[in-house]
């Protein structure tokens, strides 16, 4: 097949590489000329994605994977178009369809009869049918279900391990017509490879959920479940601190019974997915009080971590405080919806002088994010671990000279490890 992948970001580019790896000709489309040039040079435009560099070095020289900024070069010649353009949201999770609308308009202007169009970007329920179908029909003059087909199939992978996750999890899809769904099922069976999953009664592979709406909701449901579960764990953690209980011991004990699967508490929930998709769900179901309450509980955790620091350390006015970790997740160079910003804001609101350290970011990169970088060896009085980078599990006193109080927001520093430092671990009583 000839396949166009629209959006060569941290999900789209590995997808394009996967499709080319299985023997198909792939044209990647991206509005960023620098990204396109980097891909065409056989080089990864962003670090940290396992095996991506090897895939590009192997596939680009063969011509099976090329990139362009020109929709007219890619869409008319493609049997299938896979759209992985980001859906941006504001601080309250309200969707901004600007980039997706623009990409859809360009796809429609170049669409030819017989094409399969698949959206993989996570969407509010009903978007594929009510927004993308009419936009593609209006821009192309073609009729969906007759001249072309539109399907929704959510990406279900984590950055850093996209190729592994593509094999591990069933590929969900839902069409607007039965014929479109069948074409998409055949498509994914040709471009993906699946691990054996004897734990799944239905087996691993491509799962047709019967409608685009069901596939849209499935993706929102799996991410919203995680946010709600973490919110519950965080509320357990806050109570455990007051009651003199180690919440991590409680969670381990509860999860020893197979019907309990409590997640881990923490200082923040970040990334493009978990803090965002509950808002997309709430846009369809505003009466989902459990979803809203969990989102509010998780959003309050950076303030709670600062409360713990102030209670242990004393007045934070003019205190020199280091926040350790800007990334939202260990080992991933990404700050989307990272709790570092709320943590810094709360510390500064209380009068602290705040610096931020992260082994993945240079000082200039932290400054570009609006953060003040911490210089190695500078004295601090207190610190908060925001990201569970492995470097922070073996923190040394010489790394933070003058440190008296440390709040561990990720439970990675062993009790008694830092002699002479008061260690406060979120979810433990002290």
C-alpha positions as CSV (number, residue, x, y, z in Angstrom):
1,X,0.0,0.0,0.0
2,X,0.8,3.7,-0.2
3,X,0.1,5.4,3.1
4,X,0.2,9.0,4.1
5,X,0.8,9.8,7.8
6,X,-0.2,13.3,8.7
7,X,1.7,14.7,11.7
8,X,5.2,13.5,12.3
9,X,5.3,14.0,16.1
10,X,6.2,11.6,18.9
11,X,3.4,9.2,17.9
12,X,3.0,9.9,14.2
13,X,6.6,9.4,13.2
14,X,7.0,6.0,14.9
15,X,3.7,4.9,13.3
16,X,5.0,5.9,9.9
17,X,8.2,4.0,10.6
18,X,6.2,0.9,11.7
19,X,4.1,1.0,8.5
20,X,7.2,1.3,6.3
21,X,8.9,-1.5,8.3
22,X,6.1,-3.9,7.3
23,X,6.8,-3.3,3.6
24,X,4.6,-0.4,2.6
25,X,5.5,2.9,1.0
26,X,4.9,5.8,3.5
27,X,4.9,9.5,2.9
28,X,4.9,11.5,6.2
29,X,3.3,15.0,6.1
30,X,4.3,17.7,8.6
31,X,4.0,21.5,8.5
32,X,7.4,21.9,10.2
33,X,10.1,22.0,7.4
34,X,12.9,21.3,9.9
35,X,11.2,18.1,11.0
36,X,10.7,17.0,7.4
37,X,14.3,17.7,6.6
38,X,15.5,15.8,9.6
39,X,13.4,12.8,8.8
40,X,14.6,12.8,5.2
41,X,18.1,12.8,6.5
42,X,17.3,9.5,8.3
43,X,17.7,11.2,11.7
44,X,15.2,11.3,14.6
45,X,13.9,14.8,15.2
46,X,13.4,14.1,18.9
47,X,15.3,11.9,21.4
48,X,14.1,9.1,23.6
49,X,12.0,6.9,21.4
50,X,13.3,3.3,21.6
51,X,14.4,1.9,18.2
52,X,13.2,4.9,16.2
53,X,16.7,5.9,15.1
54,X,17.5,2.4,13.8
55,X,14.2,2.3,11.9
56,X,14.9,5.6,10.2
57,X,18.5,4.8,9.4
58,X,17.2,1.6,7.7
59,X,14.0,2.7,6.0
60,X,14.7,6.2,4.7
61,X,17.6,5.2,2.4
62,X,15.4,2.6,0.7
63,X,12.8,5.2,-0.1
64,X,10.0,3.4,1.8
65,X,9.7,6.3,4.2
66,X,9.9,9.9,3.0
67,X,8.6,13.2,4.4
68,X,7.1,16.3,2.9
69,X,5.3,19.6,3.8
70,X,3.1,19.3,0.7
71,X,-0.2,17.6,1.1
72,X,-0.6,17.5,-2.7
73,X,2.4,15.3,-2.9
74,X,1.1,12.7,-0.4
75,X,-2.7,12.5,-0.2
76,X,-3.7,11.9,-3.8
77,X,-1.4,8.9,-4.3
78,X,-2.2,7.2,-1.0
79,X,-4.6,4.3,-0.4
80,X,-4.9,5.2,3.3
81,X,-4.3,8.5,5.2
82,X,-3.6,8.2,8.9
83,X,-4.1,11.5,10.9
84,X,-2.1,12.0,14.1
85,X,-2.2,15.8,14.3
86,X,-2.3,17.0,17.9
87,X,-5.5,18.3,19.5
88,X,-4.4,21.2,21.7
89,X,-6.3,22.1,24.9
90,X,-6.2,25.1,27.2
91,X,-5.4,24.9,30.9
92,X,-8.9,23.8,31.6
93,X,-8.9,21.1,29.0
94,X,-11.1,22.9,26.5
95,X,-10.2,21.5,23.0
96,X,-8.7,23.7,20.3
97,X,-9.3,22.0,17.0
98,X,-7.3,24.6,15.0
99,X,-4.5,22.4,13.8
100,X,-6.7,19.4,13.2
101,X,-9.3,21.5,11.3
102,X,-6.4,22.9,9.1
103,X,-5.0,19.4,8.4
104,X,-8.5,18.1,7.6
105,X,-9.1,21.0,5.2
106,X,-5.8,20.2,3.4
107,X,-6.6,16.5,3.3
108,X,-10.0,17.2,1.8
109,X,-8.6,19.5,-0.9
110,X,-6.4,16.6,-2.1
111,X,-8.7,13.6,-1.4
112,X,-9.4,11.2,-4.2
113,X,-12.1,8.5,-4.5
114,X,-11.3,5.2,-2.8
115,X,-9.2,6.6,0.0
116,X,-9.4,5.4,3.6
117,X,-9.0,8.2,6.2
118,X,-8.2,7.2,9.8
119,X,-8.1,9.6,12.7
120,X,-5.9,8.4,15.6
121,X,-5.8,11.6,17.7
122,X,-7.9,11.3,20.9
123,X,-11.3,13.1,20.4
124,X,-14.5,13.9,22.3
125,X,-17.2,11.4,21.5
126,X,-18.9,12.2,18.2
127,X,-16.2,14.3,16.6
128,X,-15.4,11.8,13.8
129,X,-19.0,11.7,12.6
130,X,-20.0,15.3,13.3
131,X,-16.8,17.2,12.5
132,X,-14.5,15.3,10.3
133,X,-17.0,13.6,8.0
134,X,-18.7,16.8,6.9
135,X,-15.4,18.7,6.6
136,X,-13.9,16.1,4.3
137,X,-17.1,15.9,2.2
138,X,-17.3,19.7,1.9
139,X,-13.7,20.1,0.9
140,X,-13.5,17.2,-1.5
141,X,-16.9,17.1,-3.1
142,X,-16.9,13.3,-2.4
143,X,-19.4,11.3,-0.3
144,X,-18.3,9.4,2.8
145,X,-19.3,5.8,2.8
146,X,-19.5,5.8,-1.0
147,X,-16.5,7.5,-2.4
148,X,-14.2,7.3,0.6
149,X,-14.3,6.0,4.2
150,X,-13.6,7.7,7.6
151,X,-12.7,5.6,10.7
152,X,-11.5,6.4,14.2
153,X,-8.8,4.3,15.7
154,X,-7.2,5.7,18.9
155,X,-3.5,5.6,19.5
156,X,-2.8,3.6,22.7
157,X,0.9,3.9,23.1
158,X,3.3,5.7,25.4
159,X,6.2,7.9,24.1
160,X,9.5,6.1,24.6
161,X,8.0,2.7,23.9
162,X,5.7,3.1,20.9
163,X,6.9,0.1,18.9
164,X,6.6,-2.2,22.0
165,X,3.1,-0.9,22.8
166,X,1.9,-1.3,19.2
167,X,2.6,-5.0,19.5
168,X,1.3,-5.4,23.1
169,X,-2.2,-3.9,22.9
170,X,-5.2,-4.6,20.7
171,X,-5.8,-2.0,18.0
172,X,-9.3,-0.5,18.5
173,X,-11.3,1.0,15.7
174,X,-14.8,2.1,14.8
175,X,-16.1,3.2,11.5
176,X,-19.0,5.3,10.2
177,X,-20.0,2.4,8.0
178,X,-19.5,-1.3,8.2
179,X,-17.5,-1.3,4.9
180,X,-15.2,1.4,6.2
181,X,-14.6,-0.5,9.4
182,X,-13.7,-3.6,7.5
183,X,-11.3,-1.7,5.3
184,X,-9.6,-0.3,8.4
185,X,-9.4,-3.7,10.0
186,X,-7.7,-5.1,6.9
187,X,-5.4,-2.1,6.8
188,X,-4.2,-2.5,10.4
189,X,-3.8,-6.3,10.0
190,X,-1.3,-5.5,7.2
191,X,0.7,-2.8,9.0
192,X,0.9,-4.0,12.6
193,X,2.3,-7.1,14.3
194,X,0.8,-8.4,17.6
195,X,2.2,-10.2,20.6
196,X,0.4,-13.3,21.9
197,X,-2.0,-12.3,24.7
198,X,-3.5,-15.4,26.2
199,X,-4.9,-13.2,29.0
200,X,-7.4,-11.7,26.5
201,X,-10.4,-13.8,25.8
202,X,-10.9,-12.0,22.5
203,X,-7.2,-12.4,21.7
204,X,-4.7,-9.7,20.6
205,X,-5.2,-8.0,17.2
206,X,-7.6,-5.6,15.6
207,X,-10.9,-5.0,17.5
208,X,-13.8,-3.5,15.6
209,X,-16.0,-1.8,18.3
210,X,-18.9,-1.3,15.9
211,X,-18.9,2.5,15.7
212,X,-16.6,5.5,15.7
213,X,-18.3,6.7,18.9
214,X,-17.5,3.5,20.8
215,X,-13.9,3.7,19.7
216,X,-13.7,7.4,20.8
217,X,-15.2,6.6,24.1
218,X,-12.9,3.5,24.7
219,X,-9.8,5.7,24.5
220,X,-11.3,8.4,26.8
221,X,-12.5,5.7,29.2
222,X,-9.1,4.0,29.6
223,X,-7.3,7.3,30.3
224,X,-10.0,8.7,32.5
225,X,-10.0,5.5,34.6
226,X,-6.3,6.1,35.3
227,X,-6.9,9.7,36.4
228,X,-9.8,8.7,38.6
229,X,-7.7,5.8,40.1
230,X,-4.8,8.1,40.8
231,X,-7.1,10.7,42.3
232,X,-8.4,8.0,44.7
233,X,-4.8,7.0,45.6
234,X,-3.9,10.7,46.2
235,X,-6.9,11.1,48.6
236,X,-5.9,7.9,50.4
237,X,-2.3,9.4,50.6
238,X,-3.5,12.7,52.1
239,X,-5.6,10.9,54.7
240,X,-2.8,8.4,55.5
241,X,-0.5,11.3,56.4
242,X,-3.0,12.6,58.9
243,X,-3.7,9.2,60.4
244,X,-0.1,8.1,60.8
245,X,-0.3,5.4,58.2
246,X,2.1,4.4,55.3
247,X,-0.2,4.5,52.3
248,X,2.2,2.5,50.1
249,X,2.0,-0.4,52.5
250,X,-1.8,-0.1,52.5
251,X,-1.9,-0.1,48.7
252,X,0.4,-3.1,48.4
253,X,-1.8,-4.9,50.9
254,X,-5.0,-4.0,49.1
255,X,-3.6,-4.9,45.7
256,X,-2.7,-8.4,46.9
257,X,-6.4,-9.2,46.4
258,X,-7.1,-9.5,42.6
259,X,-10.1,-7.2,42.6
260,X,-8.1,-4.2,43.8
261,X,-5.8,-2.3,41.5
262,X,-5.0,1.0,43.2
263,X,-2.5,3.1,41.4
264,X,0.4,5.0,43.0
265,X,-0.1,8.5,44.5
266,X,2.1,11.4,43.5
267,X,2.8,15.1,43.4
268,X,1.2,15.6,40.0
269,X,-0.4,13.9,36.9
270,X,1.1,15.3,33.7
271,X,1.5,14.5,30.0
272,X,-0.7,14.9,26.9
273,X,-3.1,12.2,28.0
274,X,-4.2,11.5,31.6
275,X,-4.8,15.2,32.7
276,X,-6.4,16.1,29.4
277,X,-8.7,13.3,28.3
278,X,-11.0,13.5,31.4
279,X,-11.8,17.1,30.2
280,X,-12.6,15.8,26.7
281,X,-15.0,13.2,28.3
282,X,-16.6,15.9,30.5
283,X,-17.3,17.9,27.4
284,X,-19.8,15.2,26.5
285,X,-20.8,14.2,30.0
286,X,-20.7,17.3,32.3
287,X,-22.6,15.5,35.0
288,X,-19.8,13.0,35.6
289,X,-19.1,14.1,39.1
290,X,-16.6,11.4,39.9
291,X,-14.4,12.3,36.9
292,X,-14.5,16.0,37.8
293,X,-13.7,15.4,41.5
294,X,-10.7,13.2,40.6
295,X,-9.3,15.8,38.2
296,X,-9.6,18.5,40.9
297,X,-8.0,16.2,43.5
298,X,-5.0,15.5,41.2
299,X,-4.6,19.2,40.3
300,X,-4.4,20.0,44.0
301,X,-1.4,17.8,44.7
302,X,1.4,20.3,43.9
303,X,-0.1,22.7,46.5
304,X,-0.3,19.8,48.9
305,X,3.4,19.0,48.4
306,X,4.2,22.6,49.2
307,X,2.0,22.4,52.3
308,X,4.1,19.4,53.4
309,X,7.3,21.3,52.9
310,X,6.1,24.3,54.8
311,X,4.8,22.2,57.7
312,X,8.2,20.4,58.0
313,X,10.5,23.3,57.2
314,X,8.7,26.4,58.5
315,X,8.0,29.7,56.8
316,X,9.1,29.6,53.2
317,X,9.4,33.3,52.7
318,X,12.9,34.0,51.2
319,X,13.8,30.3,51.5
320,X,15.9,28.8,48.7
321,X,14.0,25.8,47.4
322,X,15.0,23.5,44.5
323,X,12.3,21.6,42.6
324,X,13.9,18.4,41.2
325,X,12.4,17.4,37.9
326,X,10.6,19.4,35.2
327,X,9.5,16.5,33.0
328,X,6.1,15.0,33.8
329,X,7.5,11.5,33.8
330,X,10.8,9.9,34.5
331,X,13.1,9.5,31.5
332,X,10.8,11.5,29.2
333,X,11.8,14.9,27.9
334,X,8.4,16.4,27.9
335,X,6.7,19.0,30.2
336,X,3.1,18.9,28.8
337,X,0.9,19.7,31.8
338,X,3.8,18.9,34.1
339,X,3.1,19.7,37.8
340,X,6.5,21.5,38.0
341,X,4.8,24.8,36.9
342,X,2.1,24.6,39.6
343,X,4.7,23.6,42.2
344,X,7.0,26.5,41.3
345,X,4.0,29.0,41.3
346,X,2.9,27.8,44.7
347,X,6.4,28.1,46.2
348,X,6.8,31.6,44.8
349,X,3.4,32.6,46.0
350,X,4.7,31.8,49.5
351,X,7.8,33.9,49.0
352,X,10.4,31.2,48.2
353,X,13.2,31.7,45.8
354,X,12.8,28.7,43.5
355,X,15.2,27.0,41.1
356,X,14.5,23.8,39.0
357,X,16.8,21.0,38.1
358,X,16.3,18.3,35.5
359,X,19.0,16.0,34.0
360,X,17.2,15.9,30.7
361,X,17.1,19.7,30.2
362,X,19.9,22.3,29.7
363,X,19.8,25.6,31.6
364,X,18.8,27.4,28.4
365,X,15.9,24.9,27.9
366,X,14.6,25.4,31.4
367,X,14.8,29.2,30.9
368,X,12.8,28.8,27.7
369,X,10.1,27.0,29.8
370,X,9.9,30.0,32.1
371,X,11.9,28.3,34.9
372,X,15.0,29.3,36.7
373,X,17.6,26.6,36.4
374,X,19.4,25.3,39.4
375,X,23.2,25.4,39.2
376,X,25.0,22.3,40.4
377,X,26.5,23.0,43.9
378,X,24.4,26.1,44.7
379,X,23.1,26.0,48.3
380,X,19.5,25.4,49.0
381,X,17.6,25.1,52.3
382,X,14.8,22.8,51.0
383,X,13.8,20.7,48.0
384,X,10.8,18.9,46.5
385,X,11.2,15.9,44.2
386,X,8.7,16.3,41.4
387,X,9.9,13.8,38.8
388,X,11.1,10.2,39.6
389,X,14.2,10.4,37.5
390,X,16.5,7.6,38.7
391,X,19.2,10.2,39.5
392,X,17.2,11.5,42.4
393,X,16.9,8.1,44.1
394,X,20.6,8.4,44.9
395,X,20.7,12.1,45.7
396,X,23.8,13.2,47.6
397,X,24.1,16.0,50.1
398,X,26.9,17.5,48.1
399,X,24.4,17.8,45.2
400,X,22.3,20.2,47.3
401,X,24.6,21.8,49.9
402,X,22.7,23.3,52.8
403,X,19.7,21.0,52.3
404,X,17.7,20.7,55.5
405,X,14.2,19.5,54.3
406,X,13.3,17.3,51.4
407,X,9.7,16.5,50.3
408,X,9.7,13.3,48.2
409,X,6.7,13.6,45.9
410,X,7.4,10.2,44.2
411,X,8.5,7.9,47.1
412,X,12.0,7.2,45.5
413,X,14.4,8.2,48.3
414,X,14.9,5.5,51.0
415,X,14.2,6.5,54.6
416,X,17.4,7.4,56.4
417,X,19.4,7.7,53.1
418,X,20.2,11.4,53.6
419,X,21.7,11.8,57.0
420,X,20.7,15.0,58.8
421,X,18.0,15.9,56.3
422,X,14.3,15.8,57.3
423,X,12.7,13.6,54.7
424,X,9.0,13.9,54.2
425,X,7.4,11.4,51.8
426,X,4.0,12.1,50.3
427,X,1.6,9.5,51.7
428,X,3.6,8.7,54.8
429,X,3.3,10.1,58.2
430,X,7.0,10.8,58.8
